[in-house]
């Protein structure tokens, strides 16, 4: 199955953490040298707008473009998502913790439904 490749053990969220660290470091770069720094300079407004634009581009790519275009747009969206988090100084770990919490709640609710249907 094609989607299973996303979840293979050799794939890791490490690349997201490394990118988030790079984005954090760019906060201190010279504005003329760093696109990321220019995005961060005015707080979350610019990163939020860019994330919205990228989300639309992902949706369009998903509907009318090939997989390569979708992958590229998804990578752009992830980058802008991480810039937005940095603009608010929200650690990526907090997002992963929330996802983990939600998965645990979902699993617990599924177990309760199964038990109730017996």
N, C-alpha and C positions, 0 to 999 in steps of 0.2 A: 504494500500500500504506500502510495507516494507521501502522504502526510507523516507517516511513521518516521521518515528521515529527520524531521525536525526534532524528534525526541530521542534520537540515538545518543548513547552515552558520550560519544566524542563531541557532541554539541554541548555548549556550556554557557551559562550566563556570565562567565568570566569576561568575555569580550564587552559586555554591557558595563561591567564594573570598571574595566580599563578605560573605556570611552568616557564614562562619567568622571573618572579621575582626571583624564586629559581636559575635559570641559572645565572642571574646577580649577585646574592649573591655568587655563587660558583666561580666567577672570582677571589675572594679574598681568596679562600680556599687553603690549602696546596696541591701542585700537587700530592703528594703520596696518598692523601685522596680523590681526586676528579677526576673522569673521565672527567667531564665537564671542569674543570680547565685545564687539559692537552689538551683538544681540543681547548680551547681558547688561549693557550699560544703563538701559532705561527700565530695569525691573522686568516684571513678567509680561508686559504688554507686547513687545516685539516677539518674544518666544511663543507666546500664546497665539498670536496671529499666524506665525510661521507654521506652528503645529496644525492649526486649522487648515491652512492651505495644503500642507502635505497630506493630511487626512483625506481631503477631497481628491488629491492626485492619486492616492492609493485606491480609493473607491473607483475612480475612472479606469485606472490600470487594471483593476480586478475585473471590470466589465468588458473592456474593449481592447486591451493590449495583451501582449504575450507575457509569459512567466518572468522573463528577464526584466521587463519594464516594471512588473509588479514588485519583484525583489528589490530593485533599485529604489523605487518609491517607498517601500516599506523600510528600507535602511535609512532613507532621508527622514522619514517620520520618526523612527526610533531616536535618531540624533536630535531632532528638534524636541522630542519628548524629554530627553535627558537635559537639554538646555533649559527647558521650562522648569524642570525639577530644581536644577541648580539656581535658577533665578529666584526661586522661593526658598532655597536652601533646605530642600526636602531630600533626605538621603534615599538612594535607590533601595537600600536595605529595607526601608519602611514600606515601600511599595511591594517588595517581595514578601515581607511579613504579612501584609494585608491579603495578598493572594493566597498565601499558605493558610491563613485563618479562614478565608472563604472556602477553600477546598476542604478543610477539616469540617466546617459546618455543613457543607453539602454532603460529604460522606456520612456524617452523623445523621442527617435528615433522611438520606436514602436508607440507612440501616433501620431507622425508626419506621419508615413506610413499609419496608419488607417485613418487619416484625409484626406490624399492625395488620398486614394482609394475610398472615398465616392463620 
